[in-house]
Amino acid sequence: MTLPFAEPLVRRAPSPRVIPEPLRPGDPGGPPCRICTRRDEPDEHEIWRDDHWVLRVPAQTSLPGTVWLATWDHHDSFADLPAELAAEYGRLAGRIERAILSLGDVGRVHVNRWGDGVAHFHIWFIPRPLGMLEATREMLMLWEDVLPPATPEQIGGAGQRIAAALAG
């Protein structure tokens, strides 16, 4: 078993559905968008940017080297990402993956898009520790939740190394 939990696990019923779903930050009529507010005021989590994209480290993770890439403009998903940004994304995703792999001790880089946080196209890049085979495939995010949290220095240091690799 590759779950980070001991047996027995107990299945629970899902909660009732919420329809219509609540508005996300950045949706028309929704709460203020934290990505848009950071366009002119970068913070300590931003490690790289250009005219179309911003790359950030999370405030907390158990896997240093985790980053998330977002468009500055409101594009919700692959379905409405303009063709030129889609092409940029492909090239940039490869650069980000190579930068994360350059940290060392990384078996694979998982790329995830959930789309529920904010109304911006955003993708997560998450390093699976080398040799941590119980964290392969969909198990990585379960393990990320239960591993000890990385320190701000570990998260920031990995982010700085990723930024340097992107700049080089």
MOPE-V967679 format. One record per run of one state. SS is the DSSP state (A for helix, B for strand, O for the rest). FROM is the first residue (numbers start at 1). TO is the last residue. Records with the same first field share a line. If there is no record, write none. Layout:
BEGIN
SS=FROM-TO / FROM-TO
END
This chain:
BEGIN
O=1-24 / 26-33 / 38-45 / 50-52 / 58-66 / 72-77 / 81-82 / 102-105 / 113-117 / 119-121 / 130-132 / 136-138 / 147-151 / 168-168
B=25-25 / 46-49 / 53-57 / 67-71 / 106-112 / 118-118 / 122-129
A=34-37 / 78-80 / 83-101 / 133-135 / 139-146 / 152-167
END
